Each structure stands twice: as C-alpha cells, then as structure tokens.
C-alpha cells in the first residue's frame, strides 16, 4: 500500500487520505511516516476513528508515551492528555475552570513538554469535537523553527547563540495565576530546566533552529529582566510571520502528528463558552536533551 500524500505548504505539512491509524501499521508504512515527519514535520491523517486505546497504540509505534505531570486532573487514561474545554464526563466547562485556563495558555507559542529535560518528540492529537468552520478561532497554528532560524539576521543569530530559557511547569502558574497550586510531589518531579535558544539537530547535519516557548516563561535568561522580556516579545512577534507558518483548520476526525523539535504551535483563541472543542493527545517522549551550539553532541 502507498500513502496518498498532498503537501499543505512548501515547507511544512502533508495530508494523508488513505490510511487508518487504528489498525496495526506495517514496517513499510512506519518508515514512510517517519520519513514524512522528518521532512515535513507535520502530518494530518484524514477521516480517522480513534478512541483512547487506539491513540495509545498508534503513538506507541514511535516511542514511549509521556504521562501528564498533574495527577489525573484532566484525563481518563494516564497516557492521554485532554486538550479540551469538555470534562471527561462530557460537560462543557466554564471559562474559569482550571482545565479551560490551561487551554487558554495553549494559545501561547510553545512546544509540548518543554519543561522536561528531554522535551516531547512527537505529539499526536485527535479532534473528537472541533469548532464549526464558520466559528472564529480554534485552529492549531504551527511555525517552522528551522526556517525561522535561517531567516534571522546574522546579528540576531550571534546574540541568541549563547542564550538559554528557563522552562518550568510550575511557572505556568506565574502566567496564569488563577490555576490551583501544584502539590509538593508534582513540583518536585518537574523542577525548572533550561534549554538553549538555538537548537542544534544532530539528525539533520547539525542544522540549527530556534527553540523557545511562551507558555511556561516570558523571559530569556542571561540578561536583565527587561532585556530578557523584550527579546522574548521580539521572538514571539518574529515567529508568527506567515511565511514560517501553517495553520491547521480542523475538520472532524482529523488526527494530526507533529515534530516538537522543529515546530512551535499554538491554538488560535476562540469563544470558550460558546463552542465545544475536545481533543485527545498521545505524546511521544523525547530521547535526548535539547542540544545547543555549545553542547557536547
Ligand atoms: Fe501544545
């Protein structure tokens, strides 16, 4: 069997229309998917019918699954992360509910699990309930950090090269203060980590990309608070340039998969009270720390 593939943009994303992700995958298809994700960083598998179990099984093809840091606050299966303003019992949650506040935080550019020393490799997200096409927002937008790095002025590359950002799960509370405190155990299991702002990719002939997030901190280290915040805002503004981006307009039963080493993503804010949006995510654990220009690779 051959995958039927359509490019979504020149630089990022393909659509696959003839593969059922709930079935066992052959070694040929596995290799095709691995090559596609390496080259195009994003795949949308159309017309899927996925439950938690089949999502876990499909995700497991690509590595070990992450489990969520907060003890069972948002999900059923421990390997499934609910990206949803709907409770696991199907109730549309109000905007102040911490589970919805976390969804709002997802509208800031990020990669999944940057707060881990080994951040997530792939995320695989299934749209159970998506916004109607006429609604404003709800899309997932991606920005290609290889391309963003390539297009940086040389002076900016030099400035960013030695810098790190602090990524801290607990610091989501600094950005979204209404969230309830983490337990001592939850905090201790996920202490802050730092990652280089310029990322080196050993499996791409040491090509470089940008690597920063805005959902766990809004500063860059190694400079004064003001300079760090100003630089961070500059980066946020820079990566949303449409020439680096692909915006995924969800259709029911889309299953999307992306490479967190290359793409930042965010949800475009929507009316959380008016619309239901329910997605489940399986996340493939990273297999190495983030390498920077001064790492011993
Ligand atoms: Fe995310």
py3Dmol code that shows the C-alpha trace and the ligand (Angstrom):
import py3Dmol

protein = """\
ATOM      1  CA  UNK A   1       0.000   0.000   0.000  1.00  0.00           C
ATOM      2  CA  UNK A   2       1.175   3.522  -0.799  1.00  0.00           C
ATOM      3  CA  UNK A   3       0.208   6.567   1.232  1.00  0.00           C
ATOM      4  CA  UNK A   4      -1.752   9.184  -0.709  1.00  0.00           C
ATOM      5  CA  UNK A   5       0.040  12.408   0.200  1.00  0.00           C
ATOM      6  CA  UNK A   6      -0.716  16.071  -0.501  1.00  0.00           C
ATOM      7  CA  UNK A   7       1.607  18.905   0.552  1.00  0.00           C
ATOM      8  CA  UNK A   8      -0.033  21.515   2.777  1.00  0.00           C
ATOM      9  CA  UNK A   9       2.639  24.207   2.334  1.00  0.00           C
ATOM     10  CA  UNK A  10       6.004  24.105   0.592  1.00  0.00           C
ATOM     11  CA  UNK A  11       7.920  23.910   3.880  1.00  0.00           C
ATOM     12  CA  UNK A  12       5.586  22.282   6.425  1.00  0.00           C
ATOM     13  CA  UNK A  13       2.900  19.646   6.493  1.00  0.00           C
ATOM     14  CA  UNK A  14       1.324  16.898   4.446  1.00  0.00           C
ATOM     15  CA  UNK A  15      -2.153  15.436   4.373  1.00  0.00           C
ATOM     16  CA  UNK A  16      -2.631  11.650   4.184  1.00  0.00           C
ATOM     17  CA  UNK A  17      -6.021  10.480   2.970  1.00  0.00           C
ATOM     18  CA  UNK A  18      -5.897   6.713   2.730  1.00  0.00           C
ATOM     19  CA  UNK A  19      -4.561   5.344   5.996  1.00  0.00           C
ATOM     20  CA  UNK A  20      -6.437   4.048   9.045  1.00  0.00           C
ATOM     21  CA  UNK A  21      -4.351   4.816  12.161  1.00  0.00           C
ATOM     22  CA  UNK A  22      -6.446   2.498  14.352  1.00  0.00           C
ATOM     23  CA  UNK A  23      -5.033  -0.530  12.507  1.00  0.00           C
ATOM     24  CA  UNK A  24      -1.651  -2.153  13.031  1.00  0.00           C
ATOM     25  CA  UNK A  25       0.952  -0.462  10.861  1.00  0.00           C
ATOM     26  CA  UNK A  26       3.326  -2.374   8.586  1.00  0.00           C
ATOM     27  CA  UNK A  27       7.064  -1.687   8.690  1.00  0.00           C
ATOM     28  CA  UNK A  28       6.872  -0.035   5.228  1.00  0.00           C
ATOM     29  CA  UNK A  29       4.170   2.404   6.304  1.00  0.00           C
ATOM     30  CA  UNK A  30       6.020   3.054   9.566  1.00  0.00           C
ATOM     31  CA  UNK A  31       9.113   4.075   7.576  1.00  0.00           C
ATOM     32  CA  UNK A  32       7.039   6.243   5.221  1.00  0.00           C
ATOM     33  CA  UNK A  33       5.531   8.079   8.215  1.00  0.00           C
ATOM     34  CA  UNK A  34       8.951   8.509   9.868  1.00  0.00           C
ATOM     35  CA  UNK A  35      10.380   9.957   6.641  1.00  0.00           C
ATOM     36  CA  UNK A  36       7.401  12.252   6.134  1.00  0.00           C
ATOM     37  CA  UNK A  37       7.583  13.649   9.655  1.00  0.00           C
ATOM     38  CA  UNK A  38      11.337  14.179   9.301  1.00  0.00           C
ATOM     39  CA  UNK A  39      10.932  16.045   6.010  1.00  0.00           C
ATOM     40  CA  UNK A  40       7.654  17.905   6.506  1.00  0.00           C
ATOM     41  CA  UNK A  41       7.330  17.934  10.343  1.00  0.00           C
ATOM     42  CA  UNK A  42       3.526  17.675  10.323  1.00  0.00           C
ATOM     43  CA  UNK A  43       1.072  15.049   9.066  1.00  0.00           C
ATOM     44  CA  UNK A  44      -2.712  15.203   9.051  1.00  0.00           C
ATOM     45  CA  UNK A  45      -4.359  11.788   8.753  1.00  0.00           C
ATOM     46  CA  UNK A  46      -7.881  12.441   7.490  1.00  0.00           C
ATOM     47  CA  UNK A  47     -11.132  10.632   8.431  1.00  0.00           C
ATOM     48  CA  UNK A  48      -9.954   8.649  11.436  1.00  0.00           C
ATOM     49  CA  UNK A  49     -11.999   6.899  14.069  1.00  0.00           C
ATOM     50  CA  UNK A  50      -9.888   6.884  17.216  1.00  0.00           C
ATOM     51  CA  UNK A  51     -10.510   6.168  20.897  1.00  0.00           C
ATOM     52  CA  UNK A  52      -8.049   6.461  23.788  1.00  0.00           C
ATOM     53  CA  UNK A  53      -6.837   2.908  23.342  1.00  0.00           C
ATOM     54  CA  UNK A  54      -6.166   3.165  19.608  1.00  0.00           C
ATOM     55  CA  UNK A  55      -4.448   6.536  20.139  1.00  0.00           C
ATOM     56  CA  UNK A  56      -2.121   4.998  22.720  1.00  0.00           C
ATOM     57  CA  UNK A  57      -1.427   2.059  20.373  1.00  0.00           C
ATOM     58  CA  UNK A  58      -0.706   4.291  17.368  1.00  0.00           C
ATOM     59  CA  UNK A  59       1.514   6.630  19.421  1.00  0.00           C
ATOM     60  CA  UNK A  60       3.474   3.684  20.841  1.00  0.00           C
ATOM     61  CA  UNK A  61       4.775   2.886  17.338  1.00  0.00           C
ATOM     62  CA  UNK A  62       7.031   5.947  17.614  1.00  0.00           C
ATOM     63  CA  UNK A  63       8.395   5.561  21.151  1.00  0.00           C
ATOM     64  CA  UNK A  64       7.430   5.647  24.806  1.00  0.00           C
ATOM     65  CA  UNK A  65       4.473   7.746  25.850  1.00  0.00           C
ATOM     66  CA  UNK A  66       4.738  10.619  28.285  1.00  0.00           C
ATOM     67  CA  UNK A  67       2.447  10.730  31.269  1.00  0.00           C
ATOM     68  CA  UNK A  68       0.987  14.000  32.484  1.00  0.00           C
ATOM     69  CA  UNK A  69       2.651  15.787  35.456  1.00  0.00           C
ATOM     70  CA  UNK A  70      -0.557  16.618  37.331  1.00  0.00           C
ATOM     71  CA  UNK A  71      -2.111  13.598  38.959  1.00  0.00           C
ATOM     72  CA  UNK A  72      -5.149  12.680  36.905  1.00  0.00           C
ATOM     73  CA  UNK A  73      -6.710  16.149  36.839  1.00  0.00           C
ATOM     74  CA  UNK A  74      -7.839  16.161  33.223  1.00  0.00           C
ATOM     75  CA  UNK A  75      -7.997  12.694  31.811  1.00  0.00           C
ATOM     76  CA  UNK A  76      -9.019   9.046  31.920  1.00  0.00           C
ATOM     77  CA  UNK A  77      -6.042   7.035  30.656  1.00  0.00           C
ATOM     78  CA  UNK A  78      -2.753   8.151  32.230  1.00  0.00           C
ATOM     79  CA  UNK A  79      -1.013   8.487  28.828  1.00  0.00           C
ATOM     80  CA  UNK A  80      -3.772  10.654  27.337  1.00  0.00           C
ATOM     81  CA  UNK A  81      -3.711  14.416  27.684  1.00  0.00           C
ATOM     82  CA  UNK A  82      -7.105  16.081  27.204  1.00  0.00           C
ATOM     83  CA  UNK A  83      -6.844  19.233  25.091  1.00  0.00           C
ATOM     84  CA  UNK A  84     -10.387  20.160  25.791  1.00  0.00           C
ATOM     85  CA  UNK A  85     -12.906  22.539  27.321  1.00  0.00           C
ATOM     86  CA  UNK A  86     -15.087  19.485  27.979  1.00  0.00           C
ATOM     87  CA  UNK A  87     -14.719  17.280  31.072  1.00  0.00           C
ATOM     88  CA  UNK A  88     -14.145  13.534  30.688  1.00  0.00           C
ATOM     89  CA  UNK A  89     -17.856  13.153  31.561  1.00  0.00           C
ATOM     90  CA  UNK A  90     -18.746  15.314  28.522  1.00  0.00           C
ATOM     91  CA  UNK A  91     -19.668  18.512  30.408  1.00  0.00           C
ATOM     92  CA  UNK A  92     -18.840  21.855  28.770  1.00  0.00           C
ATOM     93  CA  UNK A  93     -16.639  23.553  31.401  1.00  0.00           C
ATOM     94  CA  UNK A  94     -16.869  27.223  32.323  1.00  0.00           C
ATOM     95  CA  UNK A  95     -14.076  29.639  31.401  1.00  0.00           C
ATOM     96  CA  UNK A  96     -12.703  29.854  34.948  1.00  0.00           C
ATOM     97  CA  UNK A  97     -12.268  26.107  35.284  1.00  0.00           C
ATOM     98  CA  UNK A  98      -8.517  25.358  35.584  1.00  0.00           C
ATOM     99  CA  UNK A  99      -8.794  22.847  32.740  1.00  0.00           C
ATOM    100  CA  UNK A 100     -10.030  25.652  30.450  1.00  0.00           C
ATOM    101  CA  UNK A 101      -7.428  28.106  31.779  1.00  0.00           C
ATOM    102  CA  UNK A 102      -4.776  25.567  30.726  1.00  0.00           C
ATOM    103  CA  UNK A 103      -6.336  25.503  27.245  1.00  0.00           C
ATOM    104  CA  UNK A 104      -6.086  29.284  27.093  1.00  0.00           C
ATOM    105  CA  UNK A 105      -2.404  29.016  27.942  1.00  0.00           C
ATOM    106  CA  UNK A 106      -2.076  26.826  24.840  1.00  0.00           C
ATOM    107  CA  UNK A 107      -2.725  29.907  22.730  1.00  0.00           C
ATOM    108  CA  UNK A 108       0.855  30.997  23.514  1.00  0.00           C
ATOM    109  CA  UNK A 109       3.559  29.657  21.195  1.00  0.00           C
ATOM    110  CA  UNK A 110       5.117  26.524  22.659  1.00  0.00           C
ATOM    111  CA  UNK A 111       6.340  23.006  22.119  1.00  0.00           C
ATOM    112  CA  UNK A 112       4.782  20.277  24.230  1.00  0.00           C
ATOM    113  CA  UNK A 113       6.602  19.432  27.463  1.00  0.00           C
ATOM    114  CA  UNK A 114       9.432  21.942  27.100  1.00  0.00           C
ATOM    115  CA  UNK A 115       9.518  21.856  30.916  1.00  0.00           C
ATOM    116  CA  UNK A 116      11.133  18.403  30.748  1.00  0.00           C
ATOM    117  CA  UNK A 117      14.887  17.882  30.413  1.00  0.00           C
ATOM    118  CA  UNK A 118      14.004  15.646  27.438  1.00  0.00           C
ATOM    119  CA  UNK A 119      11.100  17.571  25.873  1.00  0.00           C
ATOM    120  CA  UNK A 120       8.475  15.742  23.811  1.00  0.00           C
ATOM    121  CA  UNK A 121       9.444  14.333  20.443  1.00  0.00           C
ATOM    122  CA  UNK A 122       6.103  13.919  18.640  1.00  0.00           C
ATOM    123  CA  UNK A 123       2.592  14.943  19.629  1.00  0.00           C
ATOM    124  CA  UNK A 124      -0.379  13.129  18.131  1.00  0.00           C
ATOM    125  CA  UNK A 125      -3.698  14.919  18.516  1.00  0.00           C
ATOM    126  CA  UNK A 126      -7.159  13.689  17.587  1.00  0.00           C
ATOM    127  CA  UNK A 127     -10.068  16.072  17.098  1.00  0.00           C
ATOM    128  CA  UNK A 128     -13.123  14.462  18.737  1.00  0.00           C
ATOM    129  CA  UNK A 129     -15.144  17.673  18.688  1.00  0.00           C
ATOM    130  CA  UNK A 130     -13.954  20.584  16.571  1.00  0.00           C
ATOM    131  CA  UNK A 131     -15.313  24.075  16.011  1.00  0.00           C
ATOM    132  CA  UNK A 132     -17.688  24.642  13.099  1.00  0.00           C
ATOM    133  CA  UNK A 133     -15.905  26.158  10.104  1.00  0.00           C
ATOM    134  CA  UNK A 134     -17.826  29.437  10.450  1.00  0.00           C
ATOM    135  CA  UNK A 135     -16.568  29.972  14.023  1.00  0.00           C
ATOM    136  CA  UNK A 136     -13.666  32.273  14.587  1.00  0.00           C
ATOM    137  CA  UNK A 137     -10.540  30.629  16.086  1.00  0.00           C
ATOM    138  CA  UNK A 138      -9.899  27.050  17.190  1.00  0.00           C
ATOM    139  CA  UNK A 139      -7.282  26.350  14.520  1.00  0.00           C
ATOM    140  CA  UNK A 140      -3.892  24.986  15.562  1.00  0.00           C
ATOM    141  CA  UNK A 141      -1.107  27.076  14.106  1.00  0.00           C
ATOM    142  CA  UNK A 142       2.454  25.866  13.569  1.00  0.00           C
ATOM    143  CA  UNK A 143       5.644  27.811  12.965  1.00  0.00           C
ATOM    144  CA  UNK A 144       8.727  26.190  11.421  1.00  0.00           C
ATOM    145  CA  UNK A 145      11.757  26.998  13.573  1.00  0.00           C
ATOM    146  CA  UNK A 146      14.349  25.747  11.044  1.00  0.00           C
ATOM    147  CA  UNK A 147      13.003  28.316   8.605  1.00  0.00           C
ATOM    148  CA  UNK A 148      12.711  30.981  11.302  1.00  0.00           C
ATOM    149  CA  UNK A 149      16.378  30.496  12.245  1.00  0.00           C
ATOM    150  CA  UNK A 150      17.511  30.554   8.612  1.00  0.00           C
ATOM    151  CA  UNK A 151      15.807  33.912   8.096  1.00  0.00           C
ATOM    152  CA  UNK A 152      17.223  35.597  11.209  1.00  0.00           C
ATOM    153  CA  UNK A 153      19.599  38.492  10.656  1.00  0.00           C
ATOM    154  CA  UNK A 154      23.208  37.451  11.404  1.00  0.00           C
ATOM    155  CA  UNK A 155      23.372  39.890  14.335  1.00  0.00           C
ATOM    156  CA  UNK A 156      20.359  38.209  15.956  1.00  0.00           C
ATOM    157  CA  UNK A 157      21.860  34.725  15.438  1.00  0.00           C
ATOM    158  CA  UNK A 158      25.026  35.896  17.235  1.00  0.00           C
ATOM    159  CA  UNK A 159      23.012  37.457  20.070  1.00  0.00           C
ATOM    160  CA  UNK A 160      20.882  34.325  20.597  1.00  0.00           C
ATOM    161  CA  UNK A 161      23.645  31.742  20.247  1.00  0.00           C
ATOM    162  CA  UNK A 162      24.828  31.603  23.904  1.00  0.00           C
ATOM    163  CA  UNK A 163      21.391  32.120  25.493  1.00  0.00           C
ATOM    164  CA  UNK A 164      19.108  29.761  27.392  1.00  0.00           C
ATOM    165  CA  UNK A 165      15.497  29.961  28.506  1.00  0.00           C
ATOM    166  CA  UNK A 166      14.142  28.624  31.792  1.00  0.00           C
ATOM    167  CA  UNK A 167      11.160  26.292  31.250  1.00  0.00           C
ATOM    168  CA  UNK A 168       9.174  25.477  34.353  1.00  0.00           C
ATOM    169  CA  UNK A 169       5.901  23.602  34.686  1.00  0.00           C
ATOM    170  CA  UNK A 170       5.207  25.384  37.967  1.00  0.00           C
ATOM    171  CA  UNK A 171       5.732  28.752  36.259  1.00  0.00           C
ATOM    172  CA  UNK A 172       2.596  28.257  34.197  1.00  0.00           C
ATOM    173  CA  UNK A 173       1.060  29.495  37.487  1.00  0.00           C
ATOM    174  CA  UNK A 174       3.065  32.725  37.157  1.00  0.00           C
ATOM    175  CA  UNK A 175       1.491  33.320  33.721  1.00  0.00           C
ATOM    176  CA  UNK A 176      -1.964  32.021  34.698  1.00  0.00           C
ATOM    177  CA  UNK A 177      -2.219  32.876  38.435  1.00  0.00           C
ATOM    178  CA  UNK A 178      -5.776  31.556  38.793  1.00  0.00           C
ATOM    179  CA  UNK A 179      -4.549  27.940  38.441  1.00  0.00           C
ATOM    180  CA  UNK A 180      -4.521  25.966  41.686  1.00  0.00           C
ATOM    181  CA  UNK A 181      -1.169  25.224  43.335  1.00  0.00           C
ATOM    182  CA  UNK A 182       0.664  22.065  42.376  1.00  0.00           C
ATOM    183  CA  UNK A 183       1.289  19.535  45.101  1.00  0.00           C
ATOM    184  CA  UNK A 184       4.798  19.276  46.564  1.00  0.00           C
ATOM    185  CA  UNK A 185       5.258  15.981  44.737  1.00  0.00           C
ATOM    186  CA  UNK A 186       4.120  17.392  41.370  1.00  0.00           C
ATOM    187  CA  UNK A 187       6.512  20.328  41.743  1.00  0.00           C
ATOM    188  CA  UNK A 188       9.430  18.164  42.843  1.00  0.00           C
ATOM    189  CA  UNK A 189       9.024  15.793  39.922  1.00  0.00           C
ATOM    190  CA  UNK A 190       9.257  18.677  37.449  1.00  0.00           C
ATOM    191  CA  UNK A 191      11.828  21.223  38.660  1.00  0.00           C
ATOM    192  CA  UNK A 192      12.722  24.064  36.253  1.00  0.00           C
ATOM    193  CA  UNK A 193      15.075  23.195  33.380  1.00  0.00           C
ATOM    194  CA  UNK A 194      16.957  25.357  30.907  1.00  0.00           C
ATOM    195  CA  UNK A 195      17.268  24.806  27.165  1.00  0.00           C
ATOM    196  CA  UNK A 196      19.396  26.600  24.580  1.00  0.00           C
ATOM    197  CA  UNK A 197      17.516  29.171  22.492  1.00  0.00           C
ATOM    198  CA  UNK A 198      19.365  27.973  19.393  1.00  0.00           C
ATOM    199  CA  UNK A 199      18.825  24.277  18.923  1.00  0.00           C
ATOM    200  CA  UNK A 200      21.227  22.001  17.040  1.00  0.00           C
ATOM    201  CA  UNK A 201      19.775  18.966  15.205  1.00  0.00           C
ATOM    202  CA  UNK A 202      22.297  16.095  15.063  1.00  0.00           C
ATOM    203  CA  UNK A 203      19.993  14.121  12.744  1.00  0.00           C
ATOM    204  CA  UNK A 204      19.960  16.999  10.219  1.00  0.00           C
ATOM    205  CA  UNK A 205      23.684  17.559   9.747  1.00  0.00           C
ATOM    206  CA  UNK A 206      23.704  19.780  12.830  1.00  0.00           C
ATOM    207  CA  UNK A 207      21.315  22.288  11.264  1.00  0.00           C
ATOM    208  CA  UNK A 208      20.109  24.949  13.690  1.00  0.00           C
ATOM    209  CA  UNK A 209      16.639  26.110  14.652  1.00  0.00           C
ATOM    210  CA  UNK A 210      15.089  28.498  17.152  1.00  0.00           C
ATOM    211  CA  UNK A 211      13.786  26.945  20.358  1.00  0.00           C
ATOM    212  CA  UNK A 212      11.781  28.945  22.851  1.00  0.00           C
ATOM    213  CA  UNK A 213       8.291  28.881  24.300  1.00  0.00           C
ATOM    214  CA  UNK A 214       5.874  31.376  25.783  1.00  0.00           C
ATOM    215  CA  UNK A 215       3.600  29.125  27.840  1.00  0.00           C
ATOM    216  CA  UNK A 216       5.975  28.474  30.743  1.00  0.00           C
ATOM    217  CA  UNK A 217       8.023  31.698  30.819  1.00  0.00           C
ATOM    218  CA  UNK A 218       8.081  35.052  29.083  1.00  0.00           C
ATOM    219  CA  UNK A 219      11.762  35.835  29.531  1.00  0.00           C
ATOM    220  CA  UNK A 220      15.133  34.782  28.176  1.00  0.00           C
ATOM    221  CA  UNK A 221      17.943  34.167  30.680  1.00  0.00           C
ATOM    222  CA  UNK A 222      21.428  35.655  30.664  1.00  0.00           C
ATOM    223  CA  UNK A 223      20.229  39.242  30.540  1.00  0.00           C
ATOM    224  CA  UNK A 224      18.366  41.728  32.711  1.00  0.00           C
ATOM    225  CA  UNK A 225      14.660  41.112  33.272  1.00  0.00           C
ATOM    226  CA  UNK A 226      13.706  43.921  30.904  1.00  0.00           C
ATOM    227  CA  UNK A 227      16.152  42.894  28.164  1.00  0.00           C
ATOM    228  CA  UNK A 228      15.058  39.255  28.507  1.00  0.00           C
ATOM    229  CA  UNK A 229      11.381  40.177  28.244  1.00  0.00           C
ATOM    230  CA  UNK A 230      11.972  42.498  25.306  1.00  0.00           C
ATOM    231  CA  UNK A 231      13.920  39.816  23.447  1.00  0.00           C
ATOM    232  CA  UNK A 232      11.232  37.229  24.217  1.00  0.00           C
ATOM    233  CA  UNK A 233       8.492  39.546  22.860  1.00  0.00           C
ATOM    234  CA  UNK A 234      10.594  40.139  19.756  1.00  0.00           C
ATOM    235  CA  UNK A 235      10.845  36.364  19.220  1.00  0.00           C
ATOM    236  CA  UNK A 236       7.089  35.848  19.719  1.00  0.00           C
ATOM    237  CA  UNK A 237       6.376  38.509  17.154  1.00  0.00           C
ATOM    238  CA  UNK A 238       9.025  37.194  14.751  1.00  0.00           C
ATOM    239  CA  UNK A 239       7.842  33.550  14.623  1.00  0.00           C
ATOM    240  CA  UNK A 240       4.267  34.451  13.714  1.00  0.00           C
ATOM    241  CA  UNK A 241       5.406  35.689  10.311  1.00  0.00           C
ATOM    242  CA  UNK A 242       3.047  33.850   7.898  1.00  0.00           C
ATOM    243  CA  UNK A 243       5.984  32.719   5.766  1.00  0.00           C
ATOM    244  CA  UNK A 244       7.081  30.308   8.551  1.00  0.00           C
ATOM    245  CA  UNK A 245       3.553  29.167   9.454  1.00  0.00           C
ATOM    246  CA  UNK A 246       0.970  26.560   8.596  1.00  0.00           C
ATOM    247  CA  UNK A 247      -2.495  26.969  10.137  1.00  0.00           C
ATOM    248  CA  UNK A 248      -4.488  23.784  10.586  1.00  0.00           C
ATOM    249  CA  UNK A 249      -8.212  24.282  10.069  1.00  0.00           C
ATOM    250  CA  UNK A 250      -9.715  21.300  11.871  1.00  0.00           C
ATOM    251  CA  UNK A 251     -12.229  19.013  10.265  1.00  0.00           C
ATOM    252  CA  UNK A 252     -13.990  16.320  12.309  1.00  0.00           C
ATOM    253  CA  UNK A 253     -11.892  13.138  12.734  1.00  0.00           C
ATOM    254  CA  UNK A 254      -8.545  14.669  11.819  1.00  0.00           C
ATOM    255  CA  UNK A 255      -5.578  13.062  13.552  1.00  0.00           C
ATOM    256  CA  UNK A 256      -2.524  15.288  13.416  1.00  0.00           C
ATOM    257  CA  UNK A 257       1.062  14.460  14.295  1.00  0.00           C
ATOM    258  CA  UNK A 258       3.972  16.895  14.553  1.00  0.00           C
ATOM    259  CA  UNK A 259       7.627  17.084  15.454  1.00  0.00           C
ATOM    260  CA  UNK A 260       8.126  19.284  18.525  1.00  0.00           C
ATOM    261  CA  UNK A 261      11.847  19.623  17.774  1.00  0.00           C
ATOM    262  CA  UNK A 262      11.078  21.681  14.675  1.00  0.00           C
ATOM    263  CA  UNK A 263       7.648  23.266  15.110  1.00  0.00           C
ATOM    264  CA  UNK A 264       6.214  25.636  17.669  1.00  0.00           C
ATOM    265  CA  UNK A 265       2.434  25.587  17.891  1.00  0.00           C
ATOM    266  CA  UNK A 266      -0.484  27.391  19.479  1.00  0.00           C
ATOM    267  CA  UNK A 267      -4.259  27.305  19.348  1.00  0.00           C
ATOM    268  CA  UNK A 268      -5.936  30.386  17.897  1.00  0.00           C
ATOM    269  CA  UNK A 269      -8.193  31.646  20.726  1.00  0.00           C
ATOM    270  CA  UNK A 270     -11.901  31.013  20.325  1.00  0.00           C
ATOM    271  CA  UNK A 271     -15.072  31.633  22.286  1.00  0.00           C
ATOM    272  CA  UNK A 272     -14.562  29.031  25.057  1.00  0.00           C
ATOM    273  CA  UNK A 273     -18.073  29.483  26.426  1.00  0.00           C
ATOM    274  CA  UNK A 274     -19.896  29.242  23.120  1.00  0.00           C
ATOM    275  CA  UNK A 275     -18.004  26.380  21.461  1.00  0.00           C
ATOM    276  CA  UNK A 276     -17.037  22.866  22.491  1.00  0.00           C
ATOM    277  CA  UNK A 277     -13.555  21.741  21.475  1.00  0.00           C
ATOM    278  CA  UNK A 278     -12.439  18.289  22.587  1.00  0.00           C
ATOM    279  CA  UNK A 279      -9.201  16.641  21.583  1.00  0.00           C
ATOM    280  CA  UNK A 280      -7.089  13.847  22.959  1.00  0.00           C
ATOM    281  CA  UNK A 281      -3.319  13.757  22.699  1.00  0.00           C
ATOM    282  CA  UNK A 282      -0.747  10.994  22.884  1.00  0.00           C
ATOM    283  CA  UNK A 283       2.783  12.298  23.336  1.00  0.00           C
ATOM    284  CA  UNK A 284       5.992  10.522  22.370  1.00  0.00           C
ATOM    285  CA  UNK A 285       8.763  11.075  24.910  1.00  0.00           C
ATOM    286  CA  UNK A 286      11.924  12.819  23.791  1.00  0.00           C
ATOM    287  CA  UNK A 287      15.062  10.700  23.582  1.00  0.00           C
ATOM    288  CA  UNK A 288      17.692  13.384  24.189  1.00  0.00           C
ATOM    289  CA  UNK A 289      18.149  16.777  25.772  1.00  0.00           C
ATOM    290  CA  UNK A 290      17.963  19.880  23.581  1.00  0.00           C
ATOM    291  CA  UNK A 291      21.431  20.325  22.089  1.00  0.00           C
ATOM    292  CA  UNK A 292      22.769  23.850  21.647  1.00  0.00           C
ATOM    293  CA  UNK A 293      25.742  25.304  19.794  1.00  0.00           C
ATOM    294  CA  UNK A 294      27.985  24.659  22.832  1.00  0.00           C
ATOM    295  CA  UNK A 295      26.754  21.161  23.738  1.00  0.00           C
ATOM    296  CA  UNK A 296      28.959  18.100  23.567  1.00  0.00           C
ATOM    297  CA  UNK A 297      26.980  16.167  20.968  1.00  0.00           C
TER     298      UNK A 297
END
"""
ligand_1 = """\
1
LIG
Fe 0.531 22.033 22.861
"""
view = py3Dmol.view(width=600, height=400)
view.addModel(protein, "pdb")
view.setStyle({"model": 0}, {"cartoon": {"style": "trace"}})
view.addModel(ligand_1, "xyz")
view.setStyle({"model": 1}, {"stick": {}})
view.zoomTo()
view.show()
